[in-house]
Amino acid sequence: MTDQLRVTRDGAVAVLTIDRPEKRNAMTVGMWAALPDVLAPLADDPAVRVLLVTGEGPSFCAGADISDLLGGDDPRDPMAEVRRHNLAAQAALRSFPKPTVAVIRGHCIGGGVELATCCDLRFADSSAVFGVTPAKVGIVYTPSSTRALVDLVGPATTKYLLYSGELIDAADALRTGLVDRLVGPDELTAEVHRFAAVLASRSALTQRTTKDVVAALAAGGDGEDVAAAGYLETIASGELAEGVRAFAERRPPRFGPAG
């Protein structure tokens, strides 16, 4: 099913495109199942410094394909298979070791919001609409997905979205913290690639450690051991010395890939 999860490369930037535009890029169970294997080689490739996640055509992702929701073999839990693959896909994207940016146009609904919140950052244009819709079909949202929403928008907005299933526009998504940057439709691609180039020029060790520390803090830890190990690695690798030297010489630093 990887033909509907298309990967392209632009230098240090990898782009993962959900390619099912005739269904507004709704994710089938096969697509959820394939996602960890699609991400794994990008995570391991030192030449990849940034991952962009987007959808083909006018929509980001309209969620899970509803035809899969009752397709399981266990009548007591017909969603078991799709839920298992959905959670594994989210975990793979959330733990991707390099900066990830969701690039959002049009519909970002249900599983689309799950994918977007698993990314580090979310850029959207003014066409984007967001909704978290389990209450419309009687699904209980998983704790990990709920936690991702709470971390971004807080408990009250999470309840608003989950209780009602109503859609919010891009301006409200920006106001609540669901989106980090909002730009015009003609500006999104250029702005995202400009920002991705900035990320690719920075210290991958700093970025990886920051990601790990933020994850530790979100899980209730203090992040001290993670930060200390990352700090020592920047010294041992020569990145700290290169950064200071470049600053003194008024030139861009030449950082290598994270190990």
MARVOBA-846578 format. One record per atom (N, C-alpha, C): y, x, z; residue in one letter. Coordinates in steps of 0.05 Angstrom, whole numbers, plus 5000, padded with zeros to 4 digits. Each point is the difference from the previous one (the first is absolute). Layout:
BEGIN
YXZa ...
END
This chain:
BEGIN
497650175000m 502449835000m 502550175000m 499750274997t 502350175001t 501849984976t 499149864979d 501749974976d 502449825007d 499849855022q 502349835008q 501650135022q 499350255007l 501650175018l 500550264985l 502250004986r 500650214980r 501750225013r 499250254997v 501550235011v 501250164978v 502650065002t 501350184981t 501450215017t 500850224986r 501350225014r 502650074986r 502050075016d 502550104990d 500750255017d 498950234992g 500450235017g 498649975027g 501650035021a 498949985027a 499749715010a 500949814984v 500049725008v 497749864986v 498249875016a 497949834989a 500949715003a 499349844980v 500749725000v 497449844998v 499549835020l 497849825000l 501049724992l 499149904978t 500949754989t 497749795002t 500649785014i 498149785000i 500349854973i 497950004984d 500349934972d 498349754994d 501049775010r 498849744994r 502349804997r 501850044981p 502449844999p 499649714994p 497749934987e 499549724994e 499549845025e 499350135022k 499649875026k 502150105021k 502350084990r 502150115017r 498950225018r 498150154989n 498850245013n 498649935026n 498949755001a 498349935023a 497650185002a 499350085024m 497850195005m 497349865003m 498150074983t 497349905003t 498650175022t 497649905008v 498550155020v 499250274988v 499450014974g 499450254988g 502350205000g 502449904996m 502450175001m 500450115028m 499749835021w 500350105027w 497950215005w 497549954991a 497950195005a 500550274986a 501249994976a 500550254985a 502350165010a 501849885015l 502550145006l 499650265016l 498350015021p 499750265014p 499150224982p 498249954981d 499050204981d 502250094980d 501849814994v 502250074982v 502050195015v 500449945025l 501950165016l 499050275008l 497450035004a 498850255011a 500750254985a 499750004973p 500650254986p 503050065000p 501749805001l 502950045002l 500750125027l 498749915021a 500550115026a 499250295002a 497850074986d 499050285001d 501450194981d 501549904981d 501250174979d 502650115011d 500250275004p 502550115010p 502349984981p 499549954974a 502249964981a 501449745004a 498749805012v 501249745005v 501650015026v 502649954998r 501750015023r 501049735010r 500049804981v 501049735007v 498349804985v 499549775012l 498549784987l 501849764999l 500449894976l 501449754996l 497949784995l 500349775012v 498249774996v 501549774988v 499249904977t 501549794987t 498149814985t 501149804988g 498549814984g 500949994971g 498149954983e 500649974971e 501549744995e 502150014984g 501449764993g 502049915021g 500649755001p 502249905017p 499349965029p 497550045008s 499249965028s 498850255012s 500350035026f 498750225015f 497149935004f 499549805017c 497349905005c 500149745014c 498749804988a 500149725011a 497949965021a 498750215010g 498149975022g 497150044991g 498249915017a 497250004994a 499449784981a 498150054982d 499149794981d 498749785016d 501149765000i 499049785017i 497249924993i 499150064975s 497349924993s 497950175014s 500850225012d 498150175015d 499749925029d 501949835010l 500149965029l 497649865012l 498749834984l 497749855010l 497550094986l 500050244988g 497850094983g 497850155014g 500250045026g 498050165014g 497449865004g 497950155007d 497449895003d 499549865027d 501650075020d 499649905027d 501749745004d 498849775002p 501549755003p 501750005025p 499250155020r 501650015025r 502550164997r 500050194981d 502350174995d 500150074970d 500749824983p 500050054971p 502050214991p 501950075018m 502050214993m 499350285010m 497650035010a 499250265013a 500350234980a 499049974976e 500150224981e 502850074992e 501649794993v 502750064991v 501650125023v 499649905024r 501550105023r 499250305005r 497550064998r 499150285005r 501350194980r 500049924974h 501250184980h 503050005002h 501249785007n 502949995003n 500950195023n 498649995022l 500850175023l 499550304993l 497850064985a 499650284992a 502150104981a 500949824982a 502150074981a 502650055015a 500749825018q 502450045016q 500050265016q 497750065012a 499850255016a 500350244982a 498950004976a 500250234982a 502950044992a 501449794994l 502850034992l 501850075024l 499449895023r 501650065024r 499750295008r 497650114997s 499550285009s 500450204977s 500949924977f 500650194979f 501850215010f 499450264996p 501350215015p 502850084989p 500949874980k 502550084987k 501949755000k 502550044995p 501849765000p 499249804979p 500149755008t 499349774982t 502349814999t 500649904977v 502249814996v 499049774983v 500349765011a 499449754985a 502449934983a 499649954974v 502149944981v 499649714992v 501849825010i 499449725000i 501949844982i 498949864982r 501449804983r 498549735003r 501449784998g 498749754999g 498349935024g 497749884996h 498349905022h 498850235016h 500449995026c 498650175019c 499049825022c 497649904997i 499149785017i 497350085012i 499649915025g 497450035013g 499050295000g 497850054985g 498950274997g 502050194988g 501949914984g 502150174990g 501750115022g 500749825020v 501550105023v 498450195016v 497349955002e 498350205014e 500250274987e 499850014973l 500250264986l 502750125005l 502149844998a 502750115003a 500550115028a 499049865020t 500450095028t 498350245007t 497950054984c 498450255004c 501450244989c 501949964983c 501550234989c 502150095021c 501050244997d 502050105018d 502749874997d 500749944974l 502649894994l 499649784979l 502049824998r 499949794980r 502749984987r 500150044973f 502349964983f 499649754984f 502049834998a 499749754985a 502549954983a 499749844980d 502349904986d 500549715007d 502249894990s 500949735009s 498149784991s 498150054982s 498149804992s 497849965020s 499750175019a 497750005018a 500149765019a 497649885005v 499749795019v 497550075017v 500149945026f 498050085018f 498949765016f 497550005005g 498849795016g 497450095012g 499549905025v 497450065013v 498849735006v 497949934985t 499249724997t 497449915012t 498850145019p 497449915011p 500149715011p 502249925011a 500249735012a 499749784979a 500550074974k 499749804979k 497149954993k 498250195007v 497249964992v 498150035024v 501150025024g 498350005024g 498750275006g 501350224992i 498950265005i 501450125025i 498650145016v 501250155023v 500550284990v 502550085001y 500950274992y 498750205019y 499250234989t 498750205016t 502050145019t 499150105023p 501950145018p 501450244987p 498650154983s 501350244988s 502349914982s 499549794984s 502249904983s 502349885016s 499349865021t 502149885017t 501650225013t 498650215010r 501450225012r 501950144981r 499250034975a 501750134980a 502649844996a 499749735000l 502449834998l 501850025024l 498749995024v 501650025025v 501550265001v 498850224991d 501350265001d 502450014982d 500049844978l 502250014981l 502149795007l 499249765006v 502049785002v 500249885027v 498450085019g 500149905027g 498349755004g 499549925025p 498349775006p 501049744989p 502649955002a 501049734993a 499849964969a 500850194984t 499849974971t 497149994991t 498350165014t 497149984994t 499049725004t 500749885023k 499249725005k 501149814979k 502550044993y 501349834980y 498450014974y 499350234991l 498650034975l 497149895002l 498650075022l 497349915002l 499749705007l 501849905016y 499849725007y 500649824976y 502050084984s 501049814979s 498750064973s 499450254994g 499250064972g 502249984980g 502449965009e 502349974981e 500750274987e 501149984976l 500950244986l 502850075009l 500550265001i 502750105004i 500950174977i 502650004994d 500950164977d 500550295008d 500850164981a 500350285004a 502250065020a 502149855000a 502250055019a 499149955029a 498449795004d 499049965027d 497950215008d 498550094980a 498050215006a 501450265009a 502350064987l 501550235008l 501249965028l 501149775005r 501349945025r 498050025023r 497549914996t 498050005022t 498650275003t 500350184980g 498750265002g 497450014985g 499249794985l 497650014984l 500450184976l 502550034991v 500650174977v 502050215010v 499750254990d 501850225008d 502350044981d 499649954974r 502150034981r 499949764981r 502349894993l 500249784981l 502050084978l 499150004975v 501750074978v 499849804978v 501750014980g 500049824978g 497550054982g 499249794985p 497650024984p 500150234980p 502350064990d 500250224980d 500150285013d 500150015026e 500450255014e 497450095015e 498149825004l 497850065018l 498450244991l 499150014975t 498350224991t 501550275003t 502450024991a 501550255002a 500550085029a 500649815017e 500650075028e 497450095014e 497849864995v 497550085013v 499250284991v 500250064974h 499250274991h 502050215009h 502549935003r 501950205012r 499250065028r 499449805015f 499250045028f 497350145003f 498149944982a 497450135000a 500450304995a 501850074982a 500650284995a 501150145025a 501749865014v 501050115026v 497750055019v 498349805003l 497750045018l 498350234992l 499550034974a 498350214990a 501250285005a 502650015003s 501350265004s 500150085029s 499249825018r 500250065029r 497450125010r 499950085025s 497750125012s 497849805003s 497750054987a 497749825003a 498850025028a 500250235012l 499050035027l 501749835020l 502650014997t 501749835016t 499449714996t 499749914975q 499449724994q 497349925012q 498050174996r 497349925011r 500049985030r 501450195013t 500149995029t 501649765009t 502249944987t 501649765007t 498349754998t 498449984978k 498349774996k 498049975023k 498850235008d 498049995022d 501349945027d 502450115005v 501449945025v 500849705001v 501049894979v 500749725000v 497649835005v 497750074987a 497549855005a 499250025029a 500250235012a 499350045028a 501849835018a 502650004994l 501849845016l 499449704998l 499549924975a 499449714995a 497449925015a 498250195004a 497549935014a 500250035030a 502450065010g 500550025028g 499850285012g 499650204983g 499950285009g 502850125001g 500150265008d 502650135001d 500550194976d 497950064985g 500350164976g 500550305006g 499950085025e 500850275007e 498150214988e 497449965003d 498150194989d 500250024970d 500449774986v 500250004971v 502550154991v 502249955013a 502550134993a 499850305005a 498850085023a 499850295006a 498350144980a 497849884991a 498250124980a 501550034974a 501549794992g 501450014975g 502250215000g 501350035023y 502250205003y 498950284996y 497750055013l 498850274998l 499150054971l 499149794987e 499150034972e 502450074982e 502349885005t 502350074983t 500850295003t 499650115024i 500650285005i 498050184986i 497449945005a 497850164989a 500050004969a 500849784989s 500049984970s 502450134987s 502050075016g 502450114989g 502149794992g 499449745003e 501849804991e 502650005016e 499850045027l 502450005016l 501850244991l 498850234996a 501650234991a 501249954973a 498549884982e 501149944973e 502249805001e 499849805017g 502149805003g 502650125010g 499750175021v 502450125011v 501250204980v 498450154986r 501050204981r 501449854977r 498849794990a 501249854978a 502749885009a 500149905024f 502649895010f 502150225000f 499350245011a 501950225001a 500950094972a 498149994981e 500650094973e 501149784982e 500449765012r 501149774985r 498549944975r 497449985002r 498249934978r 497949805009r 498849864982p 497849825008p 497650165011p 498849905021p 497650145010p 497749974981p 498150195001r 497649994983r 497649975019r 499549745006f 497849945018f 497449964984f 497850085012g 497449964988g 498849735009g 497649934989p 498649765008p 499050025029p 499749785013a 498850005026a 497150074998a 499050155020g 497250085000g 498349785010g 
END
